[in-house]
Amino acid sequence: MSQHPFLVIVALNPQAVPRAFVTNGAQGINLHRGTWHGVLTPLHAPGLFAVVDRIGGGANLEEHRFTEPWRVSA
């Protein structure tokens, strides 16, 4: 919402190697159902996001914590 680039981190599943992408700040992203993703990471303040999520019964969130930290680099 602030039109600053932000970082998107995704993986096919929690066991796959994550991939990171820098947006151009003027685009939205869609994630396929079941795609593991990290939190959207602002690279500039204020880092405002609008999130559209599904409605319905059942679990909507499954958290996974890596045993070792990941470092994102160019």
HELIX and SHEET records of a PDB file:
SHEET    1   A 3 ARG A  19  VAL A  22  0                                        
SHEET    2   A 3 PHE A   6  ALA A  11 -1                                        
SHEET    3   A 3 TRP A  36  HIS A  37 -1                                        
SHEET    1   B 3 ARG A  19  VAL A  22  0                                        
SHEET    2   B 3 PHE A   6  ALA A  11 -1                                        
SHEET    3   B 3 THR A  41  PRO A  42 -1                                        
END                                                                             
